């Protein structure tokens, strides 16, 4: 399916026009790539030069040789074009929280018409795709207003085969409906995150999320219907005529021996032992660094293996266990009311835990950075697991509203809020990772 709107051709053209600006550091010095400045005005460099781009004079691009994080202040369309010579095909994860086109934005002169919103989003998503690593993923927050149109243009840009999930996340409910006896619709208590991979072949590891309470150990049938004759062998005097046992002969026999050893150590019979005793014994072994299999005959005389207690579960697309506390996250750092509706840090951390790797130096990009929730999530997770993830965030120097809490606190722009947040997070963590500020001029 394709979506047409007035301005689509212009949106396509915008994505492929050379950058008009350049990146400069805090002292106004241009960021120079090997062989010349990055994206100098009037230059003929295109943006899709490939992941291994090196300047004409040889050498590694400075955005790659510097391992620090980047904060880029300026228009994100220009920033994406200027980043492309160094980062095309290198970004492991992109998360963006673009304007929802609701007419209630803190920063953006919204509501835009649907055509204008699509024209704004389309070239940025085209450039984002160019930056993604072949095993990378992009996550886009959105709500009911534009999720249907966003899905169509992302199918067009990334390909329908790259769609992975539409995740449901909880949002704070602000409703005045209680004062009325009838309403036109229910209050909205959720929004979405669309997930697309860079290629149809991209695979991600299983994602496990915390359970509210530990699930006790259970027992599963050791027989399965997959027909592998080599996995049919005598077990407790039973040899299946079809299907197979789940484990190899050696593993199954060892697990049965472990069960007998457990009973002996507990001083109970198979009829007397309780599930609580089994779980406690298993967890004690685990605490000693021993992960053991257990196998027994069920009360009905069928082999069954032990499934240990679990503090986690496999994640689904329902992420409503993440409480909507983005405002509290930011208030704890900079004070209340500084930024409207920032995303929860836990939301971005879950994405990072799913698709990035601690020790690989994965690049994480957010080009609608807002108050820099993504930067905080990267810093916190790096501190927790010793990872070397690197954030690159882009935010316009959009003025904060006059007489707003942000302005009264001394933050004249949204970009200033983001920079202050990064600095404050590093102070609280007591772990300073290098980061640089560049501007698009």
Steps between C-alpha positions, in 0.01 A plus 500: 500500500622849413388828649484815290468857623576849367872550557615137481730564205652792685552276804688248287712773351580645843651171609746497209607863489855565625526665842497878505672538836796364688582381851702728727622443853443718806771741381350525153769285341367283213520126542739398226490155346812352338533678170288804592223644714182305561212617288644839412248733342469447131691171518407220266535221750194277513392347827497131412871434468495168684611382840869489422525857366840662540603841385696558184824543696450171684440442870206428726217749523525703824147404601621140507845554651354694796330242727298759691130575488367781280241769563410680176301821515317590183256385234486122502459465123829681444662314787408161353655598168816623669532183708453267205856504356628359829205298627322347201440135585649533849213593735376201699185659641290809427228620732290806423203664665384737224214748531172310499313758293238545771504876537625477859877499454725680749766572242344478160266737326241225467245394384649478156286374220538129436679581172750725671563243772566228243727731300695571817533135605569334163850631418617456858396135497671446163825637644453300820479179298828584328673534836381170649735205533383192309410341836357822639149613590300820521234568765248781445255619765162612369134512600161450335515819294768386256586136573313376192672742263837449665471124452433545129794731432735283707388196302587695186839620625622192689292234325204307646731208577696718740201570724546326832251621757247758605568523873235627741625725781305663781459876516375730768126551482382858525124493489224733606233251397383434855312829503286398201221243477587413138819509293591472136780250564701337776808671638821380332722296731762377256715586202719305260859432407550378143805277457672441166818307429753615242466182294242221480769255616579690821443297817507614861564308822215397723394782730426408859326742732449491878204323657316670783540184707723198449329215316545167686671213327284276280530168316456444126448184297833363382345361182438710191341426167800586279594172339874434550574127530846569643334667799289191585679299766401314821419736788351368824430184300304696236604519134266717290378347175461840342612854575809550715638588841594865533862450607784273399532163676800618701330818622177320590678227700707761683184698583329189639806434717490861622140454611591194705794689652269786594258264677789344691637837609155615611435172678157449342335263256354590163154482658595732787698774325321834445545749220623757750777260611600431141514872415703580812749219424536611139555867593765396753684310226473802274642726771802268511549538127348163410216495247346152511237317297235291675292219350242274664199281437172683549221365718346363180823318411630731227848660490498874573778752540533791740448861392672718763345796684513819297533866594456594134275416210528523124379841388204552270387819328309602813737727695240641736709380795716806441344777703460837337738701717708695249410830667615365837828378346576852379367676809740299715784648298400854407184580693127477422330631188816547295378301197157369405455123467857370477523128432583269792864401524390139558334492157819585314708276726286202404565571132873530567504174697328326211699605193835644617806320638696623802854458373463570131506882501152508347382842378155612614338793316209723602436790266189629680688509827276735699612486863752221418332198655698282257831644617410430863397143418832433324706649784312304766521169316871549428558566869305187593656248264832666417390550142650731243185610320527842344209743467460759230209734564369787290275780621398838360571807716124554524420779751319396813167680557526835677430481873511118489665303783783423256559867418482599867756231579738655247443267205445723200475214248403136489860422403618663824272267697653199328858608566422569865340158535805321362731687737275434800467126423878468487528677836248266659664190355843616611625371168592751234507387139642748248249689286526785256261767380477598134268742323361497150571836338 
